[in-house]
Amino acid sequence: MKTALITGITGQDGAYLSRLLLNKGYEVIGLLNPSRNSSLWKIDYLGIKDQIRFENCDLTASDEVLQCVKENEPDEIYNLAAQSSVGSSFQQPKDSIVFNTISVLNLLEAVRRKKSPVRLYQASSSEMFGKVDRLPICENTPMHPLSPYAVSKAAAHWMTINYRESYGLFACCGICFNHESYLRDNRFFVKKVIKEALRIKSGEQKLLRVGNLEVKRDFGLSSKYVEAMWLMLQPPRPSDYIICSGRSISLDRIVEHIFDRLELDMDKVVVDPSLVRPNEIEDIYGDNSKARNELGWNYDTDFFEVLDLLIEEEIGAESDQKALS
Ligand code: NAP
C-alpha cells in the first residue's frame, strides 16, 4: 500500500484528491495546522473523513515539516495548501507571499534531506503567466505575474524546479488553470454566482454584484484535474504539466448561462467598482497537449455542462440542508 501525504486537504482539490487516492488503495495522511481550526466539511461531504489519518503540522515551521515527512514515510506528497485567492492576495500580500513560498521551501528541504525517495507534487497556477504575448499558454511560456498570489506561486514553482535540477528530486509542478466544483470556496467567482443567483431566485437577495465581467478564463472540473495530479507522479521521470481545458470563456457568458438556467433577468447583475481588481489578466487559456500525450490525461468536458452539474448539486445540497434544519 502506498502512502500519500496531502497538504491543503481541507480545500476543494484536497478533498477530491483524497477520494481518488483512497479509491486507488492509498493510505491518505492529511496535514492540518491546529491554529487554523480548519473545517473538515468538504471531506465529510464526500464521505471519506473516517478513512483519512490527520496529523498536525505547521508548514511554515521547518523542523515540524522535517519531522512530519521523516515519521510518516510517504511515497508521495501533494502540496495543495496555499492562500489560494488572487483577490485576498491584494488585501493581504504579505500573508500570501510568506505562506505560499516558505511552506514549499520547507517541504522541498524535508524531501531533499530524506534518505528514501519521495515524489512531490507542487500546485502551481496559470496566474503565474499573467500578461502574455501569445495564447495558448504552454509549459515554457514566459511568466509576467500580475498579483501577489501569482508572484508567490511563481517563486514556489521555480524553487521546485531548482530543487529538481540541483538535487535530483522527483518534484513536479502541475500548472492548473481555474477548476471548479460544488466544494469550491464561496468567495470564488463561479460558486459565488451560483449561490447568489439561487438566493435571488428565492427572494433572499436582490442583486448580484460583480467586478469586470469582460475577462476570459479557461475553466474546468476539479475532480478531473486531480487525476492529472496523480498521473504526474507516476512516470519514471518528473516534469511540469499544464492542466487546463484548452478554451476560455468570458465571465459574462457564465453569468448569462446561470441566470438563464434559473430563469432570472440579467438586470439583476450590477458592476461594483470595488470588486474590480487593480490589475487583471484579460484572456487566458492553455495548451494541455503535453499532459494528454505524456500522461494520457483526457479532458473533454464542456464548461457549460459543468455549470449545469454545479447548479444541480447546489440546489440538491440546499434542499438537503433545509430538510435537516
Ligand atoms: P482551496 O480550496 O482554497 O484550499 C486551500 C487549502 O490550503 C485549504 O486546505 C486551506 O486550509 C489551506 N491553507 C490556506 N492557507 C493556509 C495556511 N496559511 N496554512 C495552512 N494551510 C492553509 O484551494 P484549491 O482550489 O483546493 O486549490 C489547491 C491548490 O491549487 C492551491 O495551492 C491553489 O493555489 C492551487 N490552484 C488552484 C486552482 C483552482 O482553480 N482551484 C488553480 C490553480 C492553482 P483551510 O481549510 O484552513 O482554509
Residues whose N, C-alpha, C, O or C-beta is under 5 A from the ligand:
A	BS01	NAP	G8 I9 T10 G11 Q12 D13 G14 N33 R36 S38 S39 N79 L80 A81 A82 Q83 S84 F99 A123 S124 S125 S126 C176 F177 N178 H179
